[in-house]
Structure formats: structure tokens, C-alpha cells
Amino acid sequence: MRILIINPNTTASMTEAIGTAAAKAASAGTTILAVNPDNGPASIQGPEDGEAALPGLYAVFDSYMTGEEAFEAVIIACFDDTGLEELRARSQVPITGIGEAAYRLAAETAAPFSVVTTLAVSIPVLEYNIKSYGLAVECARVRASEIPVLDLEQYPQKALARIGSEIADAIASDHCRSIVLGCAGMADMAQLLENTYHVPVIEGVSAAVAWCEREAAARLANTDTA
């Protein structure tokens, strides 16, 4: 299958890293294309950035998905799940955001989960999404590491240490059974953090790829039995 991943911000290096993480998570026979708009915020930190990213996100989606819709699934690679409902209204293909996919996987794997995101300004958006997905009971807490999104790439060791500290606090204080990393830019940290803190650490890029593959397989099975 072919999966289109749209990073709604304009930071191409982050898009490349997201594509690499997705390709590693994909099954044989799945191909990944990761893209981003040319115009909009360089990172999405809070609702104002999310709103500013929508025109570029919609334009990229329409440019790749108009007509025959050669992609069989779409992932929005922003943990705020920016524009998710609007894009679902534009297309019949399976579409998810990395936030939704990560929350659902954590709820299935080891609930309750705590979320460790970037800045505190993002917390209300994530809490709203978790509630709207019907997963509020499974979420112990949404936490901020206070690491700006672009610092994840520019200062990776500092970011890793701060995120790790927040995970340790979450395990001790929230009594959570798993951790969700609340930013696409944290994808390559998950395995190291899981090895360090000995709880499942879930990142949204690989969770979203797995969701798309399951959804596509289910649709194919339904078609074969129809």
C-alpha cells in the first residue's frame, strides 16, 4: 500500500525524519511519501499555530489526493491532529493523526497512559482531543517537557534528558503504565526511553503507520467477502 504522510509545518528536516521513522515501521509492500507545505508555521505549538497551518495542510492534501487518490491512507504528522476531521470529510481513504493513533495504541497496550509533549501551550489541545476520542479515562495526565519543537532536532541530548526526567516523574506520580511521546519530532527517542524507563513508550508515527496498514487490510478483507 501507499501511505501519504503530511507534516503540517514547513520544517523539511523534520518531515524527512518523520518519513524515515515511518519507513522503518512499515511492513514489506508499504511505501511512504512524507511531504510538508511550503507556507505556514515552522512548528506547531498551540492552537494559533495549528490554525495558521491549516491552509497549507489542505493545499498539500488536495494536490496529492484529488482525482484517483493513488494513496490508500493518509497520516497527519502533527500530534495536535491538525485538520483531521476536515480531511476525513474530503476523502474516503483511511486518515488518522499521529496523536489519535498513539492514544488508541496506548489505551489498548497499557492503560492508563501519560503524555509527554513539548510546551504547556499544547496541553489544552491534546486534552481536548483525548476527550473527543473517548479516551479520557485511559489517560492519567498530559505533561509538558517545556522543550520547543525545533529544539528536539537542534539540541537532541538536552531534549532527551528533559523528556526522560518528565517520564520519570510521570511514572512516579501518575501511576501510568505507558508513556505517549507527544510530538512527531520525538519518534526516534522512543526505543531508548523505553529501554531506560522499562515501560512501553509509544510514538505516534509508527502507531499511525500500523493503524493505516490494519485499516487497509480490513477494508480489503471486507471487499473480498462482499
N, C-alpha and C positions, 0 to 999 in steps of 0.2 A: 504494500500500500504506500501511498504518498501522503505525507503529513506536511502541511504548511504551518510554520511557527512564525508568529508576528510579535516582535518586541515593539511595544508601542512608543518607546523612547527612541531618540536618534543616535545613541551611542553604538557605533558599529562594532567596536571591540567587544562590547557586552553581547551583542547579537551573535558574533562569531563564537564566543564561549558557550552561549546557550545552545547553538547548533551542534557544537562538539559534544556537549553533555547529552543532548538528545540522541545523537547518533550512537553514542556508547550504550544508551539504554534501549535502543530499538532492536527489535527482532530481525532475523535474517529475512530479507524481502521487503523491509520497510525502508523507504528513503525519506530524507528530511531536507526541507528547504527553510532556512531561517532568514527572515528579512526584517527591515525596520523602515519607518517613514523617513523622508528627507527633512521634514519640518515638524517642529514640536519641541517639547522639553527634552533635555539631555538625560534626565532621570525623572521618575515619578515618585514623589514623596508627598502624599496627602491629596485631598480632593481637588485642589486647584490645579495641580499638575495633571491629575487624571482627566479633568475637563479639557485642559489645553492639548492633551494628546489625542483626543477623540477624532478631530478632522483628519489627521494623518493616518491614524489607525484605520478609519473607514475607507480612506482612499486606497491604501495598500490592499485591504481586503477585497474591495471591489475590482481592483486591477488584476488580481490573481484568481478571483473566484467567479467572475462574470462569464456567462456562456456555458461551456460544457462542464465546468467545475472539475478540472482534472485532478484536484486534490481531494482525497477521500476523507480527510479530517483536518481540523484547524485547532491550533493551540494559541491562546493569548499568553505571551510570556511576561506578564506583569502580575505580581502577587495580589494586586488590588482587583484582579479580574476585570480590568478596564474595558468597558464596552461589550461585555459578554452577552447580555440579554439582547442588545440591539443586533449584534452579529448573528445570533441564533434566529432572529426574526428575518434575516436576509437570505438564509440558506438552509437547505435540508440536510447538509452533511453534518456529522457529529462535530461539535465545537465545545471546548472546555477551556477554562483558565487554569493556570498553574496553582492558584490558591485553592479553588474548588477541588481539583484533583488531589492535592496534598491533604486537605482536610478529610476528604472521604477515605483516602487510604489510611490515614492515621486512626480514624474512627473505627475502621474495620480491623486494623492491626493491633493497636494497643491504646485504648482509651482509658482514662482521659488523656488528652494531649495538651501541651502548651506550645504556643507560637512564639518564636523569637524573630522579630523583624528589625528593621533599620531604625527609623526615627519615630518618636512618640506621636508625631502628627499623623502617622499612618494607622495608629491603633483603632480609632473610631470606624474607619472604612473596613478594616478586617473584621472587627467585632460585628458590624452590621452584616457583612457577607456571611459570616459563620451562622448568625441567627437566621438569615434568609434561607440558608441551605438546610435548616432544621438540625444543626449540629451543636447548638449552644450547650446542651447537656454534656456532650463529649469533650468540650473544650474547658480546660481548667483556667487558662489565663492567656492573654495576648501581651507580650512583653516587648519592650524596645531596647535594643543594644546601644542606641544612640551613635551608630556608625552610619554616616551618609552613604547612599547607594554607590556613588562613584569611588568612595574610599575603599570599597571592597576590592577593587582592582588596583588602585594606586598604592594602598597600604595593607596588603593582604595579611601580614603577620599581626599587625595591630588589630585588624578586624577579627581575625581568628581568635585572638586572645580575649577580646571583649565579648564576642559571641559565646565563646566557651564559658566565660565567667557567668554570663546570663543563663546558660543552660544549667550550670551547677546550681545556681540559685533556684531555678525552676524545679529541678529535681528535689531539692531540699524543702522548698516552701510550698510548691503547688501540688506535690504528691502526684505528679503526672507520670504516665507510663511510657510516653513517647514525646518527641520534640519535632515540631514542624519548623523548618527554616523559611522565614517569611520574606524571601526576595530571590529572584532568579539568579542574581549575582552570587548567591551563596551555594549554588549547586555543587561546585567541586569541593566543598568543605564537608559534605555530609558524611562520607565514609570515615574520614579521620576523626570527626567529632563523635560518631557512633562508637568507634574503637576506643576513644578516650573515656567516654561517659557511660558506656555499657547500657544504653537504652536505644531503641530504634530512633534514628534521626532521618526524617523524611524531607526530601526536597521536591519541589513541585514540577520541575522539568521532566524527570524520569517518571514521576507519578502520572503526569499528563500523557506522556507517550504510551505508557501501559494502558491507560484508560482508552485512548484512541484505538489501540490495537484490539482491545476487548470489544469495544463498541462495533468496530468494523466486522469482527468475526461473528458477533451476534447477529448483525444485520444480514450477513451473508448466509448464516445458518437459517434465518427466517425466510430468506428468499428461496433457498433450496427446498424448504419443506412446504412452501406455499403452493 
